[in-house]
Amino acid sequence: MELVLWYGKAAQALGEDDEARRAYRRALELEPTDQPTDAAELLEELDGEGG
Protein backbone atom coordinates (compact mmCIF):
# COMPACT_ATOMS: atom_id res chain seq x y z
CA MET A 1 0.00 0.00 0.00
CA GLU A 2 2.77 2.45 0.82
CA LEU A 3 4.53 1.63 -2.43
CA VAL A 4 1.36 2.57 -4.33
CA LEU A 5 1.15 5.83 -2.38
CA TRP A 6 4.75 6.73 -3.21
CA TYR A 7 4.14 5.81 -6.83
CA GLY A 8 1.28 8.30 -6.85
CA LYS A 9 3.49 10.99 -5.35
CA ALA A 10 6.13 10.36 -8.00
CA ALA A 11 3.56 10.44 -10.79
CA GLN A 12 2.16 13.72 -9.47
CA ALA A 13 5.64 15.23 -9.28
CA LEU A 14 6.14 14.33 -12.95
CA GLY A 15 2.84 15.94 -13.91
CA GLU A 16 1.07 12.61 -14.50
CA ASP A 17 -2.07 13.62 -12.63
CA ASP A 18 -4.33 10.84 -13.97
CA GLU A 19 -1.80 8.21 -12.98
CA ALA A 20 -1.39 9.82 -9.56
CA ARG A 21 -5.17 9.76 -9.04
CA ARG A 22 -5.30 6.06 -9.91
CA ALA A 23 -2.48 5.32 -7.49
CA TYR A 24 -4.05 7.34 -4.66
CA ARG A 25 -7.39 5.61 -5.18
CA ARG A 26 -5.70 2.22 -5.13
CA ALA A 27 -3.81 3.17 -1.97
CA LEU A 28 -7.15 4.02 -0.36
CA GLU A 29 -8.53 0.60 -1.33
CA LEU A 30 -5.53 -1.10 0.28
CA GLU A 31 -5.36 1.18 3.34
CA PRO A 32 -5.91 -0.67 6.61
CA THR A 33 -8.34 1.06 8.94
CA ASP A 34 -5.84 1.08 11.78
CA GLN A 35 -3.04 2.61 9.66
CA PRO A 36 -4.44 5.50 7.65
CA THR A 37 -2.26 7.22 5.08
CA ASP A 38 -2.47 10.65 3.53
CA ALA A 39 -3.84 9.22 0.26
CA ALA A 40 -7.28 10.79 0.75
CA GLU A 41 -5.78 14.20 1.40
CA LEU A 42 -3.43 13.93 -1.56
CA LEU A 43 -6.29 12.90 -3.85
CA GLU A 44 -8.45 15.76 -2.59
CA GLU A 45 -5.58 18.21 -3.10
CA LEU A 46 -4.97 16.92 -6.63
CA ASP A 47 -8.65 17.14 -7.51
CA GLY A 48 -8.76 20.67 -6.09
CA GLU A 49 -6.14 21.75 -8.62
CA GLY A 50 -8.71 21.26 -11.35
CA GLY A 51 -6.49 18.81 -13.17
Backbone atoms as SQL, in Angstrom:
CREATE TABLE atoms (id INTEGER PRIMARY KEY, chain TEXT, resi INTEGER, resn TEXT, atom TEXT, x REAL, y REAL, z REAL);
INSERT INTO atoms VALUES
  (1, 'A', 1, 'MET', 'N', 0.819, -1.180, 0.000),
  (2, 'A', 1, 'MET', 'CA', 0.000, 0.000, 0.000),
  (3, 'A', 1, 'MET', 'C', 0.864, 1.245, 0.000),
  (4, 'A', 2, 'GLU', 'N', 1.903, 1.263, 0.805),
  (5, 'A', 2, 'GLU', 'CA', 2.772, 2.448, 0.821),
  (6, 'A', 2, 'GLU', 'C', 3.506, 2.632, -0.502),
  (7, 'A', 3, 'LEU', 'N', 3.862, 1.540, -1.127),
  (8, 'A', 3, 'LEU', 'CA', 4.526, 1.631, -2.430),
  (9, 'A', 3, 'LEU', 'C', 3.606, 2.308, -3.441),
  (10, 'A', 4, 'VAL', 'N', 2.328, 1.966, -3.410),
  (11, 'A', 4, 'VAL', 'CA', 1.358, 2.570, -4.325),
  (12, 'A', 4, 'VAL', 'C', 1.226, 4.062, -4.037),
  (13, 'A', 5, 'LEU', 'N', 1.236, 4.425, -2.763),
  (14, 'A', 5, 'LEU', 'CA', 1.150, 5.831, -2.380),
  (15, 'A', 5, 'LEU', 'C', 2.359, 6.607, -2.897),
  (16, 'A', 6, 'TRP', 'N', 3.541, 6.054, -2.718),
  (17, 'A', 6, 'TRP', 'CA', 4.753, 6.729, -3.210),
  (18, 'A', 6, 'TRP', 'C', 4.786, 6.801, -4.728),
  (19, 'A', 7, 'TYR', 'N', 4.254, 5.770, -5.372),
  (20, 'A', 7, 'TYR', 'CA', 4.141, 5.805, -6.833),
  (21, 'A', 7, 'TYR', 'C', 3.264, 6.979, -7.259),
  (22, 'A', 8, 'GLY', 'N', 2.164, 7.179, -6.564),
  (23, 'A', 8, 'GLY', 'CA', 1.284, 8.299, -6.852),
  (24, 'A', 8, 'GLY', 'C', 1.975, 9.632, -6.657),
  (25, 'A', 9, 'LYS', 'N', 2.754, 9.748, -5.600),
  (26, 'A', 9, 'LYS', 'CA', 3.492, 10.991, -5.347),
  (27, 'A', 9, 'LYS', 'C', 4.500, 11.259, -6.462),
  (28, 'A', 10, 'ALA', 'N', 5.163, 10.212, -6.914),
  (29, 'A', 10, 'ALA', 'CA', 6.132, 10.363, -8.001),
  (30, 'A', 10, 'ALA', 'C', 5.431, 10.763, -9.295),
  (31, 'A', 11, 'ALA', 'N', 4.312, 10.114, -9.577),
  (32, 'A', 11, 'ALA', 'CA', 3.561, 10.440, -10.786),
  (33, 'A', 11, 'ALA', 'C', 3.091, 11.888, -10.747),
  (34, 'A', 12, 'GLN', 'N', 2.612, 12.330, -9.603),
  (35, 'A', 12, 'GLN', 'CA', 2.157, 13.715, -9.470),
  (36, 'A', 12, 'GLN', 'C', 3.319, 14.681, -9.679),
  (37, 'A', 13, 'ALA', 'N', 4.468, 14.364, -9.133),
  (38, 'A', 13, 'ALA', 'CA', 5.636, 15.228, -9.280),
  (39, 'A', 13, 'ALA', 'C', 6.060, 15.358, -10.741),
  (40, 'A', 14, 'LEU', 'N', 5.796, 14.320, -11.524),
  (41, 'A', 14, 'LEU', 'CA', 6.137, 14.334, -12.950),
  (42, 'A', 14, 'LEU', 'C', 5.026, 14.926, -13.810),
  (43, 'A', 15, 'GLY', 'N', 3.941, 15.355, -13.169),
  (44, 'A', 15, 'GLY', 'CA', 2.836, 15.939, -13.908),
  (45, 'A', 15, 'GLY', 'C', 1.853, 14.924, -14.465),
  (46, 'A', 16, 'GLU', 'N', 1.974, 13.682, -14.050),
  (47, 'A', 16, 'GLU', 'CA', 1.073, 12.610, -14.505),
  (48, 'A', 16, 'GLU', 'C', -0.105, 12.516, -13.541),
  (49, 'A', 17, 'ASP', 'N', -0.985, 13.511, -13.604),
  (50, 'A', 17, 'ASP', 'CA', -2.070, 13.615, -12.632),
  (51, 'A', 17, 'ASP', 'C', -3.052, 12.455, -12.681),
  (52, 'A', 18, 'ASP', 'N', -3.396, 11.971, -13.869),
  (53, 'A', 18, 'ASP', 'CA', -4.329, 10.844, -13.968),
  (54, 'A', 18, 'ASP', 'C', -3.736, 9.586, -13.329),
  (55, 'A', 19, 'GLU', 'N', -2.475, 9.361, -13.565),
  (56, 'A', 19, 'GLU', 'CA', -1.800, 8.207, -12.977),
  (57, 'A', 19, 'GLU', 'C', -1.719, 8.350, -11.461),
  (58, 'A', 20, 'ALA', 'N', -1.445, 9.559, -11.006),
  (59, 'A', 20, 'ALA', 'CA', -1.393, 9.822, -9.564),
  (60, 'A', 20, 'ALA', 'C', -2.753, 9.554, -8.925),
  (61, 'A', 21, 'ARG', 'N', -3.817, 10.004, -9.566),
  (62, 'A', 21, 'ARG', 'CA', -5.172, 9.759, -9.041),
  (63, 'A', 21, 'ARG', 'C', -5.447, 8.265, -8.910),
  (64, 'A', 22, 'ARG', 'N', -5.094, 7.515, -9.955),
  (65, 'A', 22, 'ARG', 'CA', -5.301, 6.056, -9.907),
  (66, 'A', 22, 'ARG', 'C', -4.529, 5.439, -8.753),
  (67, 'A', 23, 'ALA', 'N', -3.301, 5.871, -8.562),
  (68, 'A', 23, 'ALA', 'CA', -2.483, 5.318, -7.489),
  (69, 'A', 23, 'ALA', 'C', -3.054, 5.678, -6.120),
  (70, 'A', 24, 'TYR', 'N', -3.479, 6.924, -5.944),
  (71, 'A', 24, 'TYR', 'CA', -4.053, 7.338, -4.659),
  (72, 'A', 24, 'TYR', 'C', -5.338, 6.572, -4.362),
  (73, 'A', 25, 'ARG', 'N', -6.159, 6.373, -5.387),
  (74, 'A', 25, 'ARG', 'CA', -7.390, 5.606, -5.178),
  (75, 'A', 25, 'ARG', 'C', -7.082, 4.160, -4.801),
  (76, 'A', 26, 'ARG', 'N', -6.088, 3.595, -5.452),
  (77, 'A', 26, 'ARG', 'CA', -5.697, 2.215, -5.132),
  (78, 'A', 26, 'ARG', 'C', -5.134, 2.135, -3.718),
  (79, 'A', 27, 'ALA', 'N', -4.345, 3.126, -3.326),
  (80, 'A', 27, 'ALA', 'CA', -3.810, 3.166, -1.968),
  (81, 'A', 27, 'ALA', 'C', -4.947, 3.222, -0.952),
  (82, 'A', 28, 'LEU', 'N', -5.990, 3.962, -1.266),
  (83, 'A', 28, 'LEU', 'CA', -7.150, 4.025, -0.363),
  (84, 'A', 28, 'LEU', 'C', -7.836, 2.668, -0.252),
  (85, 'A', 29, 'GLU', 'N', -7.925, 1.942, -1.361),
  (86, 'A', 29, 'GLU', 'CA', -8.525, 0.605, -1.332),
  (87, 'A', 29, 'GLU', 'C', -7.726, -0.340, -0.445),
  (88, 'A', 30, 'LEU', 'N', -6.406, -0.198, -0.462),
  (89, 'A', 30, 'LEU', 'CA', -5.528, -1.099, 0.282),
  (90, 'A', 30, 'LEU', 'C', -5.270, -0.642, 1.713),
  (91, 'A', 31, 'GLU', 'N', -5.677, 0.570, 2.044),
  (92, 'A', 31, 'GLU', 'CA', -5.362, 1.180, 3.337),
  (93, 'A', 31, 'GLU', 'C', -6.053, 0.451, 4.492),
  (94, 'A', 32, 'PRO', 'N', -5.279, -0.055, 5.433),
  (95, 'A', 32, 'PRO', 'CA', -5.908, -0.668, 6.611),
  (96, 'A', 32, 'PRO', 'C', -6.534, 0.415, 7.494),
  (97, 'A', 33, 'THR', 'N', -7.624, 0.071, 8.132),
  (98, 'A', 33, 'THR', 'CA', -8.339, 1.059, 8.936),
  (99, 'A', 33, 'THR', 'C', -7.527, 1.529, 10.140),
  (100, 'A', 34, 'ASP', 'N', -6.626, 0.693, 10.610),
  (101, 'A', 34, 'ASP', 'CA', -5.836, 1.082, 11.784),
  (102, 'A', 34, 'ASP', 'C', -4.525, 1.786, 11.417),
  (103, 'A', 35, 'GLN', 'N', -4.255, 1.935, 10.123),
  (104, 'A', 35, 'GLN', 'CA', -3.037, 2.609, 9.662),
  (105, 'A', 35, 'GLN', 'C', -3.352, 3.534, 8.496),
  (106, 'A', 36, 'PRO', 'N', -4.082, 4.601, 8.758),
  (107, 'A', 36, 'PRO', 'CA', -4.444, 5.499, 7.649),
  (108, 'A', 36, 'PRO', 'C', -3.224, 6.197, 7.058),
  (109, 'A', 37, 'THR', 'N', -3.318, 6.482, 5.777),
  (110, 'A', 37, 'THR', 'CA', -2.264, 7.219, 5.078),
  (111, 'A', 37, 'THR', 'C', -2.814, 8.586, 4.684),
  (112, 'A', 38, 'ASP', 'N', -2.016, 9.345, 3.999),
  (113, 'A', 38, 'ASP', 'CA', -2.470, 10.652, 3.530),
  (114, 'A', 38, 'ASP', 'C', -3.001, 10.583, 2.097),
  (115, 'A', 39, 'ALA', 'N', -3.349, 9.388, 1.629),
  (116, 'A', 39, 'ALA', 'CA', -3.837, 9.223, 0.258),
  (117, 'A', 39, 'ALA', 'C', -5.104, 10.033, 0.001),
  (118, 'A', 40, 'ALA', 'N', -6.028, 10.043, 0.941),
  (119, 'A', 40, 'ALA', 'CA', -7.277, 10.789, 0.747),
  (120, 'A', 40, 'ALA', 'C', -7.000, 12.286, 0.622),
  (121, 'A', 41, 'GLU', 'N', -6.116, 12.784, 1.457),
  (122, 'A', 41, 'GLU', 'CA', -5.783, 14.204, 1.404),
  (123, 'A', 41, 'GLU', 'C', -5.057, 14.559, 0.109),
  (124, 'A', 42, 'LEU', 'N', -4.160, 13.697, -0.318),
  (125, 'A', 42, 'LEU', 'CA', -3.430, 13.927, -1.555),
  (126, 'A', 42, 'LEU', 'C', -4.364, 13.918, -2.768),
  (127, 'A', 43, 'LEU', 'N', -5.314, 12.984, -2.757),
  (128, 'A', 43, 'LEU', 'CA', -6.291, 12.900, -3.845),
  (129, 'A', 43, 'LEU', 'C', -7.172, 14.146, -3.850),
  (130, 'A', 44, 'GLU', 'N', -7.616, 14.563, -2.691),
  (131, 'A', 44, 'GLU', 'CA', -8.447, 15.758, -2.589),
  (132, 'A', 44, 'GLU', 'C', -7.679, 16.998, -3.066),
  (133, 'A', 45, 'GLU', 'N', -6.433, 17.085, -2.677),
  (134, 'A', 45, 'GLU', 'CA', -5.584, 18.213, -3.099),
  (135, 'A', 45, 'GLU', 'C', -5.408, 18.210, -4.618),
  (136, 'A', 46, 'LEU', 'N', -5.154, 17.043, -5.181),
  (137, 'A', 46, 'LEU', 'CA', -4.971, 16.923, -6.626),
  (138, 'A', 46, 'LEU', 'C', -6.254, 17.281, -7.366),
  (139, 'A', 47, 'ASP', 'N', -7.380, 16.817, -6.876),
  (140, 'A', 47, 'ASP', 'CA', -8.654, 17.140, -7.509),
  (141, 'A', 47, 'ASP', 'C', -8.985, 18.628, -7.371),
  (142, 'A', 48, 'GLY', 'N', -8.538, 19.251, -6.302),
  (143, 'A', 48, 'GLY', 'CA', -8.763, 20.666, -6.092),
  (144, 'A', 48, 'GLY', 'C', -7.992, 21.550, -7.052),
  (145, 'A', 49, 'GLU', 'N', -6.948, 20.985, -7.662),
  (146, 'A', 49, 'GLU', 'CA', -6.142, 21.745, -8.616),
  (147, 'A', 49, 'GLU', 'C', -6.849, 21.894, -9.955),
  (148, 'A', 50, 'GLY', 'N', -7.964, 21.176, -10.095),
  (149, 'A', 50, 'GLY', 'CA', -8.711, 21.264, -11.348),
  (150, 'A', 50, 'GLY', 'C', -8.123, 20.460, -12.469),
  (151, 'A', 51, 'GLY', 'N', -7.164, 19.590, -12.139),
  (152, 'A', 51, 'GLY', 'CA', -6.491, 18.809, -13.168),
  (153, 'A', 51, 'GLY', 'C', -7.161, 17.584, -13.454);
